[in-house]
Amino acid sequence: MELISGAGKIDRHVAEVDDLLRDWRDKEKDFGQLYLDHKPATPGDQLLVEDLAATMLVNSRVAASAATSVYRLDATIDLRSLPDKALEETTDEERQLVADSSAR
C-alpha cells in the first residue's frame, strides 16, 4: 500500500506504508511517543511559526511558503475560536470552522 501526501503541491510518496506502520511501534516507540507527548511552550491561543518546530524535527516537509504564512497570519488567527477537542471528535460544523480558519 502506498501513501501519497502533499495535496498535489509537494507530493511525498511512501511505499509499503502498512509495513512501516506495523514496525513503527517497535522501531520508533520512544521517539514517536516523545513527539506525541510534546507540550508547546508557545501561547495556546496563538499560532506562531515556533509551533512548526516539533513537526519539522520529525522529518516533516514544511514548505517555506507555509512557514511564511504562519508568520504573517499568526496575529489574525484566534485559536480560542476553534473546538478544544480531537478533530475526529468534532461535528461537521466544527470541522468547517477549522477548515475556514486554516484556509486563509
VEXMI-252561 format. One record per residue: residue number from 1; x, y, z of N, C-alpha, C in turn. Coordinates in steps of 0.1 Angstrom, whole numbers, plus 2048, in hexadecimal, padded with zeros to 3 digits. Each point is the difference from the previous one (the first is absolute). Layout:
<nodes>
<node i="NUM" n_x="X" n_y="Y" n_z="Z" ca_x="X" ca_y="Y" ca_z="Z" c_x="X" c_y="Y" c_z="Z"/>
...
</nodes>
This chain:
<nodes>
<node i="1" n_x="808" n_y="7F4" n_z="800" ca_x="7F8" ca_y="80C" ca_z="800" c_x="809" c_y="80C" c_z="800"/>
<node i="2" n_x="7FD" n_y="80A" n_z="7F8" ca_x="807" ca_y="80D" ca_z="7FF" c_x="7F8" c_y="80B" c_z="805"/>
<node i="3" n_x="807" n_y="809" n_z="808" ca_x="7FA" ca_y="80C" ca_z="805" c_x="806" c_y="80C" c_z="7F9"/>
<node i="4" n_x="7F7" n_y="808" n_z="7FB" ca_x="804" ca_y="80D" ca_z="7F9" c_x="7FA" c_y="80B" c_z="807"/>
<node i="5" n_x="809" n_y="809" n_z="805" ca_x="7FB" ca_y="80C" ca_z="807" c_x="807" c_y="80C" c_z="7F9"/>
<node i="6" n_x="7FA" n_y="80C" n_z="802" ca_x="805" ca_y="80C" ca_z="7FA" c_x="7F6" c_y="808" c_z="7F8"/>
<node i="7" n_x="7F4" n_y="7FB" n_z="7FE" ca_x="7F5" ca_y="807" ca_z="7F9" c_x="804" c_y="805" c_z="7F2"/>
<node i="8" n_x="809" n_y="7F9" n_z="7FA" ca_x="804" ca_y="803" ca_z="7F2" c_x="80A" c_y="80C" c_z="7FF"/>
<node i="9" n_x="805" n_y="804" n_z="80C" ca_x="809" ca_y="80B" ca_z="800" c_x="80F" c_y="7FB" c_z="801"/>
<node i="10" n_x="803" n_y="7FA" n_z="80B" ca_x="80D" ca_y="7F9" ca_z="802" c_x="7FC" c_y="7F2" c_z="804"/>
<node i="11" n_x="7FD" n_y="7F8" n_z="7F7" ca_x="7FB" ca_y="7F2" ca_z="803" c_x="80C" c_y="7F8" c_z="805"/>
<node i="12" n_x="7FC" n_y="7F8" n_z="80A" ca_x="80A" ca_y="7F7" ca_z="807" c_x="7F9" c_y="7F2" c_z="7FF"/>
<node i="13" n_x="808" n_y="7F7" n_z="7F9" ca_x="7FB" ca_y="7F2" ca_z="7FF" c_x="807" c_y="7F7" c_z="80A"/>
<node i="14" n_x="7F8" n_y="7F9" n_z="807" ca_x="806" ca_y="7F6" ca_z="80A" c_x="7FB" c_y="7F2" c_z="7FC"/>
<node i="15" n_x="809" n_y="7F8" n_z="7FB" ca_x="7FC" ca_y="7F3" ca_z="7FC" c_x="800" c_y="7F6" c_z="80C"/>
<node i="16" n_x="7F7" n_y="7F6" n_z="7FE" ca_x="7FF" ca_y="7F6" ca_z="80B" c_x="7FD" c_y="806" c_z="80E"/>
<node i="17" n_x="7F7" n_y="80A" n_z="800" ca_x="7FD" ca_y="807" ca_z="80C" c_x="7FA" c_y="7F7" c_z="80A"/>
<node i="18" n_x="7F9" n_y="7F6" n_z="7FC" ca_x="7FA" ca_y="7F7" ca_z="80A" c_x="80B" c_y="7F9" c_z="808"/>
<node i="19" n_x="80B" n_y="7FC" n_z="7F9" ca_x="80B" ca_y="7F9" ca_z="808" c_x="807" c_y="80A" c_z="809"/>
<node i="20" n_x="801" n_y="80D" n_z="7FB" ca_x="806" ca_y="80A" ca_z="808" c_x="7F8" c_y="803" c_z="80D"/>
<node i="21" n_x="7F3" n_y="800" n_z="7FF" ca_x="7F8" ca_y="803" ca_z="80B" c_x="801" c_y="7F4" c_z="80A"/>
<node i="22" n_x="800" n_y="7F4" n_z="7FB" ca_x="802" ca_y="7F4" ca_z="809" c_x="80D" c_y="801" c_z="808"/>
<node i="23" n_x="80A" n_y="804" n_z="7F9" ca_x="80E" ca_y="800" ca_z="806" c_x="802" c_y="80C" c_z="809"/>
<node i="24" n_x="7F8" n_y="80B" n_z="7FE" ca_x="803" ca_y="80C" ca_z="807" c_x="800" c_y="7FF" c_z="80F"/>
<node i="25" n_x="7F6" n_y="7F9" n_z="805" ca_x="7FF" ca_y="7FE" ca_z="80F" c_x="80D" c_y="7FB" c_z="806"/>
<node i="26" n_x="806" n_y="7F6" n_z="7F9" ca_x="80C" ca_y="7FB" ca_z="806" c_x="80D" c_y="808" c_z="7FD"/>
<node i="27" n_x="801" n_y="804" n_z="7F4" ca_x="80D" ca_y="807" ca_z="7FC" c_x="800" c_y="80F" c_z="805"/>
<node i="28" n_x="7F5" n_y="807" n_z="800" ca_x="800" ca_y="80E" ca_z="803" c_x="7F8" c_y="802" c_z="80D"/>
<node i="29" n_x="7FE" n_y="7F6" n_z="808" ca_x="7F7" ca_y="801" ca_z="80C" c_x="803" c_y="80D" c_z="808"/>
<node i="30" n_x="80C" n_y="801" n_z="805" ca_x="803" ca_y="80B" ca_z="809" c_x="800" c_y="80D" c_z="7F9"/>
<node i="31" n_x="805" n_y="801" n_z="7F4" ca_x="800" ca_y="80D" ca_z="7F8" c_x="7F2" c_y="804" c_z="7FD"/>
<node i="32" n_x="7F8" n_y="7F7" n_z="7FB" ca_x="7F2" ca_y="804" ca_z="7FC" c_x="7F8" c_y="804" c_z="80D"/>
<node i="33" n_x="802" n_y="7FA" n_z="80B" ca_x="7F9" ca_y="803" ca_z="80C" c_x="805" c_y="80E" c_z="805"/>
<node i="34" n_x="80D" n_y="803" n_z="7FE" ca_x="804" ca_y="80E" ca_z="804" c_x="7F9" c_y="80A" c_z="7F8"/>
<node i="35" n_x="7FE" n_y="7FE" n_z="7F3" ca_x="7F9" ca_y="809" ca_z="7F7" c_x="7F2" c_y="802" c_z="805"/>
<node i="36" n_x="7F9" n_y="7F5" n_z="803" ca_x="7F2" ca_y="800" ca_z="804" c_x="7FF" c_y="807" c_z="80E"/>
<node i="37" n_x="80A" n_y="7FE" n_z="809" ca_x="7FF" ca_y="806" ca_z="80D" c_x="805" c_y="80F" c_z="800"/>
<node i="38" n_x="805" n_y="805" n_z="7F5" ca_x="805" ca_y="80E" ca_z="800" c_x="7F6" c_y="80A" c_z="804"/>
<node i="39" n_x="804" n_y="808" n_z="809" ca_x="7F7" ca_y="80B" ca_z="804" c_x="807" c_y="80D" c_z="7FC"/>
<node i="40" n_x="7F9" n_y="808" n_z="7F7" ca_x="806" ca_y="80C" ca_z="7FB" c_x="802" c_y="80B" c_z="80B"/>
<node i="41" n_x="80A" n_y="808" n_z="7FE" ca_x="804" ca_y="80A" ca_z="809" c_x="7FA" c_y="80E" c_z="7FB"/>
<node i="42" n_x="7F9" n_y="7FF" n_z="7F5" ca_x="7FA" ca_y="80C" ca_z="7FB" c_x="7F2" c_y="802" c_z="805"/>
<node i="43" n_x="7FA" n_y="80C" n_z="800" ca_x="7F2" ca_y="802" ca_z="805" c_x="7F6" c_y="7F7" c_z="7F8"/>
<node i="44" n_x="7F7" n_y="7FB" n_z="808" ca_x="7F6" ca_y="7F7" ca_z="7FA" c_x="7F5" c_y="807" c_z="7F8"/>
<node i="45" n_x="7FF" n_y="80D" n_z="800" ca_x="7F6" ca_y="807" ca_z="7F9" c_x="805" c_y="807" c_z="7F3"/>
<node i="46" n_x="80D" n_y="7FD" n_z="7FD" ca_x="806" ca_y="806" ca_z="7F4" c_x="807" c_y="7F6" c_z="7F8"/>
<node i="47" n_x="802" n_y="802" n_z="7F3" ca_x="807" ca_y="7F7" ca_z="7F8" c_x="80D" c_y="808" c_z="7FC"/>
<node i="48" n_x="80C" n_y="7FA" n_z="804" ca_x="80C" ca_y="806" ca_z="7FD" c_x="809" c_y="7F7" c_z="7F8"/>
<node i="49" n_x="809" n_y="806" n_z="7F9" ca_x="809" ca_y="7F8" ca_z="7F7" c_x="808" c_y="7F6" c_z="808"/>
<node i="50" n_x="802" n_y="803" n_z="80D" ca_x="807" ca_y="7F6" ca_z="809" c_x="7F8" c_y="7F4" c_z="802"/>
<node i="51" n_x="7F3" n_y="800" n_z="7FE" ca_x="7F8" ca_y="7F4" ca_z="801" c_x="803" c_y="7F6" c_z="7F6"/>
<node i="52" n_x="806" n_y="804" n_z="7F5" ca_x="804" ca_y="7F6" ca_z="7F6" c_x="80C" c_y="7F8" c_z="803"/>
<node i="53" n_x="808" n_y="804" n_z="80B" ca_x="80C" ca_y="7FA" ca_z="803" c_x="7FF" c_y="7F1" c_z="803"/>
<node i="54" n_x="7F7" n_y="7FC" n_z="808" ca_x="7FF" ca_y="7F1" ca_z="804" c_x="7FD" c_y="7F8" c_z="7F3"/>
<node i="55" n_x="7F7" n_y="805" n_z="7F7" ca_x="7FD" ca_y="7F9" ca_z="7F4" c_x="80C" c_y="7FF" c_z="7F7"/>
<node i="56" n_x="808" n_y="80B" n_z="7FF" ca_x="80C" ca_y="800" ca_z="7F7" c_x="80A" c_y="7F7" c_z="805"/>
<node i="57" n_x="801" n_y="7FE" n_z="80D" ca_x="80A" ca_y="7F7" ca_z="806" c_x="7FD" c_y="7F1" c_z="7FD"/>
<node i="58" n_x="7F4" n_y="7FD" n_z="7FD" ca_x="7FC" ca_y="7F2" ca_z="7FD" c_x="800" c_y="7FE" c_z="7F1"/>
<node i="59" n_x="80A" n_y="806" n_z="7F9" ca_x="802" ca_y="7FD" ca_z="7F2" c_x="7F4" c_y="804" c_z="7F7"/>
<node i="60" n_x="7FA" n_y="80A" n_z="804" ca_x="7F4" ca_y="805" ca_z="7F8" c_x="804" c_y="80A" c_z="7F6"/>
<node i="61" n_x="7F9" n_y="801" n_z="7F6" ca_x="803" ca_y="80B" ca_z="7F6" c_x="7F7" c_y="80B" c_z="803"/>
<node i="62" n_x="806" n_y="80B" n_z="803" ca_x="7F8" ca_y="80D" ca_z="802" c_x="805" c_y="809" c_z="7F5"/>
<node i="63" n_x="7F8" n_y="804" n_z="7F6" ca_x="805" ca_y="809" ca_z="7F6" c_x="802" c_y="80D" c_z="806"/>
<node i="64" n_x="809" n_y="808" n_z="7FA" ca_x="803" ca_y="80D" ca_z="804" c_x="7F4" c_y="809" c_z="800"/>
<node i="65" n_x="7F7" n_y="7FE" n_z="7F5" ca_x="7F4" ca_y="808" ca_z="7FF" c_x="7F7" c_y="7FD" c_z="80C"/>
<node i="66" n_x="7FF" n_y="7F4" n_z="805" ca_x="7F7" ca_y="7FD" ca_z="80B" c_x="805" c_y="807" c_z="80D"/>
<node i="67" n_x="80D" n_y="7FF" n_z="802" ca_x="806" ca_y="806" ca_z="80C" c_x="7FF" c_y="80F" c_z="7FF"/>
<node i="68" n_x="801" n_y="806" n_z="7F4" ca_x="7FE" ca_y="80E" ca_z="7FE" c_x="7F2" c_y="804" c_z="803"/>
<node i="69" n_x="7F7" n_y="7F8" n_z="7FC" ca_x="7F1" ca_y="803" ca_z="802" c_x="7FD" c_y="800" c_z="80F"/>
<node i="70" n_x="806" n_y="7F7" n_z="807" ca_x="7FE" ca_y="7FF" ca_z="80F" c_x="805" c_y="80D" c_z="806"/>
<node i="71" n_x="80C" n_y="803" n_z="7FC" ca_x="807" ca_y="80C" ca_z="805" c_x="7F8" c_y="80D" c_z="7FD"/>
<node i="72" n_x="7FB" n_y="801" n_z="7F4" ca_x="7F8" ca_y="80C" ca_z="7FC" c_x="7F2" c_y="801" c_z="807"/>
<node i="73" n_x="7FA" n_y="7F4" n_z="801" ca_x="7F2" ca_y="800" ca_z="804" c_x="7FE" c_y="7FC" c_z="80F"/>
<node i="74" n_x="80B" n_y="7FE" n_z="808" ca_x="7FE" ca_y="7FB" ca_z="80D" c_x="7F7" c_y="809" c_z="809"/>
<node i="75" n_x="801" n_y="80D" n_z="7FE" ca_x="7F8" ca_y="809" ca_z="808" c_x="7F1" c_y="801" c_z="7FC"/>
<node i="76" n_x="7FD" n_y="7FB" n_z="7F5" ca_x="7F2" ca_y="800" ca_z="7FB" c_x="7F8" c_y="7F3" c_z="802"/>
<node i="77" n_x="807" n_y="7F6" n_z="805" ca_x="7FA" ca_y="7F3" ca_z="802" c_x="7FD" c_y="7FF" c_z="80F"/>
<node i="78" n_x="7F3" n_y="800" n_z="804" ca_x="7FD" ca_y="7FE" ca_z="80E" c_x="7FD" c_y="7F2" c_z="803"/>
<node i="79" n_x="809" n_y="7F9" n_z="806" ca_x="7FF" ca_y="7F2" ca_z="803" c_x="7F5" c_y="7FD" c_z="80A"/>
<node i="80" n_x="7FD" n_y="80A" n_z="808" ca_x="7F5" ca_y="7FE" ca_z="80A" c_x="7F3" c_y="7FD" c_z="7FA"/>
<node i="81" n_x="7FE" n_y="804" n_z="7F3" ca_x="7F3" ca_y="7FE" ca_z="7F9" c_x="7FF" c_y="7F2" c_z="7FB"/>
<node i="82" n_x="80B" n_y="7F8" n_z="800" ca_x="7FF" ca_y="7F2" ca_z="7FB" c_x="7FC" c_y="7F7" c_z="80B"/>
<node i="83" n_x="7FA" n_y="7F4" n_z="7FC" ca_x="7FC" ca_y="7F6" ca_z="80A" c_x="80C" c_y="7FB" c_z="808"/>
<node i="84" n_x="7FE" n_y="7FE" n_z="80D" ca_x="80A" ca_y="7FB" ca_z="809" c_x="7FF" c_y="7F1" c_z="802"/>
<node i="85" n_x="801" n_y="7F9" n_z="7F5" ca_x="7FF" ca_y="7F1" ca_z="800" c_x="807" c_y="7FA" c_z="7F4"/>
<node i="86" n_x="802" n_y="7F4" n_z="800" ca_x="807" ca_y="7F9" ca_z="7F5" c_x="7F7" c_y="802" c_z="7F3"/>
<node i="87" n_x="806" n_y="801" n_z="7F4" ca_x="7F9" ca_y="802" ca_z="7F4" c_x="7F6" c_y="7F5" c_z="7FD"/>
<node i="88" n_x="803" n_y="7F4" n_z="803" ca_x="7F6" ca_y="7F5" ca_z="7FE" c_x="7F4" c_y="801" c_z="809"/>
<node i="89" n_x="801" n_y="808" n_z="80A" ca_x="7F4" ca_y="801" ca_z="809" c_x="7F7" c_y="80D" c_z="7FD"/>
<node i="90" n_x="804" n_y="807" n_z="7F5" ca_x="7F9" ca_y="80C" ca_z="7FD" c_x="7F3" c_y="7FD" c_z="7F7"/>
<node i="91" n_x="7F7" n_y="809" n_z="800" ca_x="7F4" ca_y="7FF" ca_z="7F7" c_x="804" c_y="806" c_z="7F2"/>
<node i="92" n_x="7F7" n_y="7FE" n_z="7F7" ca_x="802" ca_y="806" ca_z="7F2" c_x="802" c_y="80F" c_z="801"/>
<node i="93" n_x="7F8" n_y="806" n_z="808" ca_x="801" ca_y="80F" ca_z="801" c_x="80E" c_y="804" c_z="806"/>
<node i="94" n_x="804" n_y="7F9" n_z="80A" ca_x="80D" ca_y="803" ca_z="807" c_x="80C" c_y="7FE" c_z="7F6"/>
<node i="95" n_x="7FF" n_y="7F5" n_z="7F8" ca_x="80A" ca_y="7FD" ca_z="7F6" c_x="800" c_y="80B" c_z="7F5"/>
<node i="96" n_x="7F5" n_y="806" n_z="7FD" ca_x="7FF" ca_y="80B" ca_z="7F6" c_x="807" c_y="80C" c_z="806"/>
<node i="97" n_x="7FE" n_y="802" n_z="80D" ca_x="806" ca_y="80C" ca_z="807" c_x="810" c_y="7FE" c_z="7FF"/>
<node i="98" n_x="804" n_y="7F4" n_z="803" ca_x="80F" ca_y="7FD" ca_z="7FF" c_x="805" c_y="802" c_z="7F2"/>
<node i="99" n_x="7F9" n_y="7FB" n_z="7F6" ca_x="804" ca_y="802" ca_z="7F2" c_x="800" c_y="80F" c_z="7FC"/>
<node i="100" n_x="7F6" n_y="807" n_z="804" ca_x="800" ca_y="80E" ca_z="7FD" c_x="80B" c_y="808" c_z="806"/>
<node i="101" n_x="804" n_y="7FC" n_z="80C" ca_x="80B" ca_y="807" ca_z="807" c_x="80D" c_y="7FC" c_z="7FA"/>
<node i="102" n_x="802" n_y="7F4" n_z="7FB" ca_x="80D" ca_y="7FC" ca_z="7FB" c_x="801" c_y="803" c_z="7F1"/>
<node i="103" n_x="7F6" n_y="804" n_z="7F9" ca_x="801" ca_y="803" ca_z="7F2" c_x="802" c_y="80E" c_z="7FD"/>
<node i="104" n_x="806" n_y="808" n_z="808" ca_x="802" ca_y="80E" ca_z="7FE" c_x="80B" c_y="803" c_z="7F6"/>
</nodes>
